Amino acid sequence: MSNPASPLAVDVLDERPGLTFPPGFLWGAATAAYQIEGAAAEDGRTPSIWDTFSHTDGRIVAGHTGDVACDHYHRLGGDVALMAELGLKSYRFSVSWSRVQPGGTGAANPQGLDFYRRLVDDLLANGIEPWLTLYHWDLPQPLEDAGGWPARDTAARFADYTTLVADALGDRVRYWTTLNEPWCSAFLGYGSGVHAPGRTNGADAVRAGHHLMLGHGLSVQALRAARPTAEVGVTVNLYPVDPASDAPADVDAARRIDGLANRFFLDPLLRGSYPEDLVADLSVVTDFDHVHDGDLATISAPLDLVGINYYSRHVVAAPTGGNEAASAPSCWPGSEDVRFVTRGVPVTDMGWEIDAPGLLETLRRVHDYTDLPLYVTENGSAFVDTVVDGQVDDVDRLAYFDAHLRATHEAIDAGVPLRGYFAWSLMDNFEWAWGYTKRFGMIHVDYDSQVRIPKSSAKWYASVIRRNGLAAQ
């Protein structure tokens, strides 16, 4: 029986799972620095592009910022205690570049590194494997002022920063992710402008995507040099892309979006080349003169694992012939007028269609690229949560997790080398352009009082971890 004093206590009458996961399966949860840490100007931290973006009028819903967020910087001990109560085997967190290396160049900030040393030590003391992500979208503002990710030099600066973190934490951190979701950094940050730094130029977005991957490759080199035994990977956000019909124009629209959403990153990272059809599609935007000799060999440096973030599926149709969509800033350069189709299926509070079979498809597709171990490094859902008598009964989120975990088990049965799963997110947090209006957490956060309340999904997930499996349906 569970400890009745625990905030995560849950009675499970039958601990026998219907679906058992492999021994050693890594059960985790994930967060990101700017979304939870707060302490935006403390102990030497300087502004990142998200600080600047969130303080710019009209960029974030309700004018919210990450200045305080979940105040994790000051509540580290209590938050790790909650992770231990949850039974997490691993915790995936990101390091704030501007906390560790103010300005994005030069010496490390000792106080910034000390925060992450405390976090890693506390995790290890509680039997939780640290999983460190070096970059989750928070570029130091001076590097953006110097050109940002469209500038080649930013990739080299990222490698320097990697060395600082590896030297400080590599003796205690086994798992390393270089980048989180470079598609978002490049195409939302420099294409549509809905994410920091808010620029709207298709050619810049393509250059940013390439230089992010180049930075990844240089970061892998830096990690190998500093910590040869590290397990190193990258995390990409992927989507199955389906045509709305069998019509050739719709099929071609799906090919184009699949190229930008998925193959733009998978092919260089895992095959050392850009797809020819993608290069042709983007010829109206760029001639790829930013790709230098040797870049693709650096980008495709051997890895130890691949992380996959999965949330939904895209269904697309051919353009209607109008030019309204093409005139607006877009995260789909060269394919701005492709239409995204809704199917009338259930959606999350983000408006994202719930499609658990898409996770199985995605895992199998990546396995077609590589035999490397795979990890679901993010999967989760936003729903409107209500606190009633001090409890949050988030049945929709619980059902979402259950369905997607069954898809991961099916992938394992199909021979996919899936080694772990990280729920997004550990706690409610600053949801980027949506501010604090969208909640993904298994733990409810009252942003005024900073009180944490484990939701029903957290208690259920603790049960899954304890069982190493799912109950029979």
C-alpha positions as a printed Julia matrix, in Angstrom:
473×3 Matrix{Float64}:
   0.0    0.0     0.0
   1.06   3.59   -0.55
   2.18   5.82    2.26
  -1.04   7.67    3.21
   0.95  10.75    4.24
   2.38  11.17    0.76
   0.76  13.78   -1.52
   1.13  11.2    -4.26
  -0.52   8.42   -2.3
  -2.76   6.25   -4.44
  -4.4    2.94   -3.65
  -3.82   0.36   -6.35
  -5.8   -2.78   -5.64
  -4.14  -4.85   -8.35
  -0.46  -4.19   -8.94
  -0.21  -6.78  -11.69
   0.25  -4.98  -14.99
  -1.56  -5.98  -18.12
   1.35  -4.67  -20.22
   4.85  -4.95  -18.79
   7.7   -2.8   -20.06
  11.27  -4.11  -20.43
  13.46  -4.24  -17.32
  15.32  -0.99  -16.85
  12.84   1.05  -18.9
  13.57   4.67  -18.01
  10.46   6.38  -16.65
  10.84  10.14  -16.44
   9.33  13.58  -16.66
  10.63  16.7   -18.35
  10.78  20.49  -17.94
  12.67  23.44  -19.45
  14.68  26.14  -17.73
  12.84  29.28  -18.85
   9.48  27.64  -18.25
  10.03  26.85  -14.57
  13.13  28.42  -13.03
  12.25  32.07  -12.53
  15.06  34.07  -10.84
  15.49  35.73  -14.2
  17.96  38.36  -13.02
  19.54  36.65  -10.0
  23.05  35.37   -9.35
  24.52  36.63  -12.59
  21.89  35.44  -15.05
  21.42  37.81  -18.01
  18.55  38.06  -20.53
  17.87  35.41  -23.12
  15.77  35.91  -26.24
  12.75  34.68  -24.28
  13.24  37.35  -21.62
  13.31  40.0   -24.32
  10.41  38.48  -26.26
   8.17  38.07  -23.22
   8.77  41.67  -22.19
   7.76  42.95  -25.64
   4.16  44.17  -25.79
   1.78  41.88  -27.61
   4.03  38.86  -27.83
   2.7   36.75  -24.93
  -0.91  36.13  -23.93
  -1.91  38.46  -21.07
   1.59  39.98  -21.0
   2.96  37.06  -18.98
   6.71  36.57  -18.57
   9.01  33.89  -17.18
  10.46  36.23  -14.55
   9.13  34.07  -11.7
   7.49  31.11  -13.47
   7.36  28.2   -10.98
  10.14  29.69   -8.85
  12.0   26.38   -9.22
  15.3   28.19   -8.68
  14.32  28.77   -5.04
  12.22  25.62   -4.6
  14.59  23.05   -6.02
  14.62  20.81   -2.95
  10.86  20.55   -2.67
  10.47  19.9    -6.37
  13.02  17.09   -6.33
  11.23  15.63   -3.31
   8.04  15.55   -5.38
   9.93  13.76   -8.16
  11.09  11.18   -5.66
   7.52  10.73   -4.38
   6.45  10.21   -7.98
   9.07   7.48   -8.29
  10.78   9.01  -11.32
  13.77   7.07  -12.59
  15.01  10.09  -14.56
  14.41  13.83  -14.79
  15.0   15.7   -18.03
  15.83  19.38  -17.44
  17.49  22.07  -19.5
  20.3   24.41  -18.6
  19.82  28.16  -19.04
  22.7   29.22  -21.28
  22.61  32.82  -20.03
  22.64  31.64  -16.41
  25.78  29.61  -17.01
  27.52  31.87  -19.52
  26.14  35.4   -19.36
  26.31  37.03  -22.75
  26.86  33.72  -24.51
  30.66  34.03  -24.55
  33.54  33.98  -22.12
  34.0   32.37  -18.74
  31.35  30.44  -16.86
  29.28  32.06  -14.14
  30.09  30.04  -10.98
  26.77  30.82   -9.3
  24.85  29.61  -12.33
  26.77  26.36  -12.48
  26.32  25.91   -8.73
  22.55  25.85   -9.17
  22.8   22.95  -11.61
  25.37  21.2    -9.42
  22.86  21.33   -6.55
  20.11  20.04   -8.81
  22.2   17.12  -10.11
  23.44  16.21   -6.64
  19.9   16.3    -5.23
  18.6   14.13   -8.05
  21.33  11.55   -7.56
  20.78  11.53   -3.8
  17.16  10.59   -4.51
  18.03   7.87   -7.0
  16.93   9.91  -10.03
  19.07   9.87  -13.2
  19.79  13.43  -14.43
  19.08  13.95  -18.15
  20.57  17.27  -19.24
  19.39  19.26  -22.25
  21.85  21.93  -23.28
  19.52  24.08  -25.36
  15.77  24.52  -24.95
  15.29  27.72  -26.99
  16.81  30.34  -24.63
  19.64  31.88  -26.67
  21.54  34.61  -24.79
  20.31  37.95  -26.11
  23.78  39.26  -27.09
  24.17  36.3   -29.47
  20.82  37.15  -31.07
  21.98  40.76  -31.38
  25.03  39.44  -33.24
  22.83  37.57  -35.72
  21.28  34.7   -33.78
  21.01  31.2   -35.2
  20.98  32.41  -38.82
  24.61  33.46  -38.15
  27.15  30.66  -38.45
  29.19  31.83  -35.48
  26.37  30.96  -33.07
  27.06  27.27  -33.69
  30.66  27.71  -32.55
  29.55  29.62  -29.46
  27.21  26.74  -28.6
  30.14  24.32  -28.66
  32.08  26.56  -26.27
  29.12  26.65  -23.89
  28.82  22.87  -24.12
  32.39  22.48  -22.91
  31.72  24.69  -19.87
  28.72  22.61  -18.83
  30.4   19.28  -19.56
  33.45  20.21  -17.51
  31.28  21.19  -14.55
  28.64  18.44  -14.6
  29.9   15.64  -16.81
  31.29  13.61  -13.92
  27.72  13.12  -12.61
  25.52  13.39  -15.71
  25.36  10.39  -18.01
  22.66  11.45  -20.52
  23.02  14.57  -22.67
  20.7   16.12  -25.22
  22.25  18.85  -27.35
  19.12  20.52  -28.78
  15.45  20.34  -27.98
  13.12  20.69  -30.98
  15.3   22.64  -33.41
  12.28  22.92  -35.74
  10.59  25.21  -33.2
  13.73  27.28  -32.64
  14.22  27.8   -36.37
  10.78  27.94  -37.94
   8.7   29.42  -35.11
  11.48  31.76  -33.98
  12.68  33.03  -37.36
   9.86  32.07  -39.76
   6.43  32.76  -38.3
   7.82  34.83  -35.44
   5.41  33.42  -32.85
   8.36  32.32  -30.7
  11.46  34.21  -29.66
  13.2   36.08  -31.15
  10.11  36.87  -33.23
  11.73  37.29  -36.63
   9.8   36.57  -39.85
  12.09  35.63  -42.7
  11.94  32.25  -44.42
  15.56  32.27  -45.51
  16.67  33.11  -41.97
  14.56  30.21  -40.66
  16.26  27.75  -43.03
  19.71  29.08  -42.13
  18.83  28.91  -38.44
  17.78  25.27  -38.82
  21.06  24.39  -40.48
  23.18  26.24  -37.95
  21.28  24.68  -35.07
  22.2   21.26  -36.47
  25.77  22.4   -37.04
  25.86  23.57  -33.43
  24.57  20.14  -32.44
  27.4   18.44  -34.32
  30.02  20.72  -32.79
  28.45  20.16  -29.37
  28.72  16.39  -29.86
  32.41  16.85  -30.61
  32.84  18.97  -27.48
  31.05  16.39  -25.31
  33.11  13.52  -26.71
  36.29  15.47  -25.95
  35.26  16.47  -22.44
  33.35  13.33  -21.38
  34.06  10.3   -23.59
  31.65   8.06  -21.65
  28.65  10.38  -21.98
  25.49   9.12  -23.69
  24.82  11.81  -26.27
  21.75  12.49  -28.4
  19.45  15.1   -29.86
  15.69  15.62  -29.49
  13.48  16.32  -32.5
   9.74  16.99  -32.56
   8.11  14.85  -35.22
   4.66  14.46  -36.78
   3.05  11.93  -39.06
   1.88  13.94  -42.07
  -1.09  12.64  -44.05
  -2.79  13.98  -47.17
  -6.43  14.95  -46.78
  -7.26  12.78  -49.8
  -5.62  10.58  -52.42
  -5.62  13.44  -54.9
  -2.09  13.97  -56.27
  -2.07  17.62  -55.18
  -2.9   16.67  -51.59
  -0.29  13.91  -51.6
   2.29  16.45  -52.78
   1.24  18.89  -50.06
   1.87  16.16  -47.48
   5.28  15.45  -49.0
   6.22  19.14  -48.73
   5.16  19.51  -45.1
   6.76  16.21  -44.16
   9.98  17.52  -45.66
   9.95  20.65  -43.53
   8.59  19.1   -40.34
  10.53  15.85  -40.27
  13.07  15.17  -43.0
  14.72  18.61  -42.76
  16.27  17.33  -39.51
  16.16  13.53  -39.68
  18.07  13.26  -42.95
  21.04  15.53  -42.09
  21.29  14.2   -38.53
  20.99  10.49  -39.36
  21.95  10.26  -43.05
  24.3   13.18  -43.55
  22.33  14.79  -46.38
  19.38  17.0   -47.19
  16.53  15.4   -49.18
  16.71  16.5   -52.82
  12.98  17.23  -53.02
  13.19  19.45  -49.92
  16.08  21.43  -51.4
  14.03  21.89  -54.56
  10.98  23.01  -52.59
  13.11  25.59  -50.74
  14.81  26.93  -53.88
  12.32  29.82  -53.88
  13.63  30.75  -50.42
  17.36  29.92  -50.41
  20.09  28.44  -52.56
  21.61  26.67  -49.51
  24.84  28.66  -49.83
  25.0   28.59  -46.02
  25.89  24.87  -46.18
  29.68  24.61  -46.23
  31.91  21.69  -47.1
  32.12  19.33  -44.14
  28.98  20.64  -42.42
  26.9   17.54  -43.05
  29.66  15.25  -41.8
  29.77  17.29  -38.59
  25.98  17.3   -38.26
  25.75  13.51  -38.71
  28.38  12.69  -36.08
  27.63   9.3   -34.47
  25.15   9.42  -31.61
  24.24   7.15  -28.72
  20.49   7.78  -28.79
  17.71   9.79  -30.41
  15.02  11.64  -28.48
  11.54  12.05  -29.98
   8.92  14.56  -28.88
   5.44  13.67  -30.04
   2.15  15.5   -29.6
  -0.08  15.17  -32.67
  -0.51  14.48  -36.39
  -0.7   16.87  -39.36
  -3.33  16.37  -42.08
  -2.84  18.7   -45.04
  -4.37  19.61  -48.36
  -3.26  21.4   -51.49
  -3.59  25.17  -51.76
  -6.91  26.57  -52.92
  -5.27  29.01  -55.3
  -5.65  32.14  -53.17
  -2.63  34.05  -51.87
  -3.91  35.03  -48.42
  -1.87  32.4   -46.55
   1.27  33.05  -48.57
   1.2   36.74  -47.61
   1.44  36.08  -43.87
   4.6   35.14  -41.96
   4.84  31.36  -41.97
   6.7   28.53  -40.31
   6.49  26.63  -43.62
   8.78  28.58  -45.99
   8.17  27.72  -49.61
   4.95  25.93  -48.68
   3.08  28.74  -46.98
  -0.18  28.08  -48.8
  -0.54  24.41  -47.89
  -3.75  24.0   -45.88
  -3.88  22.21  -42.53
  -7.11  20.21  -42.18
  -8.99  19.36  -39.0
 -10.73  16.0   -38.83
 -13.29  16.56  -36.1
 -11.52  14.28  -33.62
 -10.95  15.15  -29.93
  -8.36  17.85  -29.28
  -6.39  19.14  -26.3
  -6.66  22.66  -24.91
  -3.97  23.63  -27.44
  -6.3   22.57  -30.26
  -3.98  19.67  -31.12
  -5.7   16.51  -32.29
  -5.28  13.52  -29.98
  -3.74  10.73  -32.04
  -1.95   8.02  -30.06
  -1.4    5.73  -33.1
   0.7    8.53  -34.56
   3.28   7.94  -31.84
   3.63   4.32  -32.92
   4.03   5.44  -36.54
   6.64   8.0   -35.58
   8.7    5.57  -33.52
   8.67   2.99  -36.29
   9.67   5.6   -38.84
  12.68   6.75  -36.85
  13.68   3.13  -36.35
  13.71   2.84  -40.15
  16.41   5.53  -40.09
  18.53   4.06  -37.32
  19.03   1.17  -34.92
  20.04   3.59  -32.15
  18.17   3.43  -28.84
  15.14   5.72  -28.92
  13.5    7.67  -26.11
  10.21   9.53  -26.04
  11.64  12.68  -24.5
   8.32  14.57  -24.44
   4.69  13.52  -24.7
   1.77  15.18  -22.99
  -1.32  17.32  -23.22
  -2.82  20.59  -22.06
  -6.3   20.56  -20.59
  -8.31  22.96  -18.46
  -7.76  21.87  -14.86
  -9.95  22.74  -11.89
  -8.93  22.55   -8.23
 -11.79  21.08   -6.19
 -11.31  20.54   -2.45
  -7.54  20.69   -2.91
  -7.51  18.05   -5.68
  -7.2   18.09   -9.47
  -8.9   15.18  -11.22
  -7.42  15.49  -14.72
  -9.04  12.43  -16.25
  -8.48  13.62  -19.83
  -4.73  13.93  -19.32
  -4.58  10.55  -17.6
  -6.4    8.97  -20.56
  -4.01  10.71  -22.97
  -0.96   9.31  -21.2
  -2.49   5.83  -21.0
  -3.29   5.71  -24.72
   0.14   6.96  -25.76
   1.96   4.59  -23.43
   0.03   1.71  -24.96
   1.28   2.92  -28.34
   4.87   2.87  -27.03
   4.39  -0.68  -25.79
   3.12  -1.68  -29.21
   6.23  -0.12  -30.74
   8.45  -2.17  -28.44
   6.55  -5.32  -29.42
   7.2   -4.39  -33.06
  10.95  -4.33  -32.46
  11.54  -0.61  -31.91
  14.46  -0.14  -29.48
  12.55   2.21  -27.2
  14.34   2.62  -23.88
  12.37   5.24  -22.0
   9.5    7.72  -21.78
   9.41  11.25  -20.35
   6.02  12.76  -19.57
   5.56  16.43  -20.44
   5.42  18.05  -18.11
   6.37  17.49  -14.52
   4.5   20.62  -13.49
   2.41  23.41  -14.96
   4.64  26.17  -16.27
   5.16  29.13  -18.58
   3.82  27.81  -21.89
   5.8   30.09  -24.21
   3.57  32.43  -26.24
   0.54  31.17  -24.28
   2.0   32.34  -20.98
   0.32  30.72  -17.99
  -2.99  30.08  -19.75
  -2.21  26.48  -20.79
  -1.43  23.7   -18.33
   0.52  20.57  -19.29
   1.69  19.5   -15.83
   1.07  16.37  -13.81
   1.54  18.67  -10.83
  -0.71  21.72  -10.55
   1.03  25.0    -9.75
  -0.77  27.97   -8.22
   1.33  30.77   -9.71
   0.41  33.22   -6.93
   1.14  31.0    -3.94
   3.48  28.53   -5.7
   1.61  25.68   -4.0
   2.05  22.37   -5.82
  -0.79  19.84   -6.03
  -0.17  16.44   -7.64
  -3.03  15.76  -10.05
  -4.73  12.42  -10.63
  -2.4   11.88  -13.6
   0.62  12.16  -11.3
  -0.77   9.55   -8.94
  -1.59   7.29  -11.88
   1.9    7.76  -13.37
   3.46   6.84  -10.02
   1.48   3.62  -10.2
   2.7    2.93  -13.74
   6.31   3.44  -12.68
   5.87   1.2    -9.67
   4.32  -1.55  -11.81
   6.73  -0.96  -14.72
   3.61  -1.35  -16.8
  -0.01  -0.58  -17.52
  -3.11  -2.16  -16.09
  -5.1   -4.5   -18.26
  -7.91  -2.84  -20.17
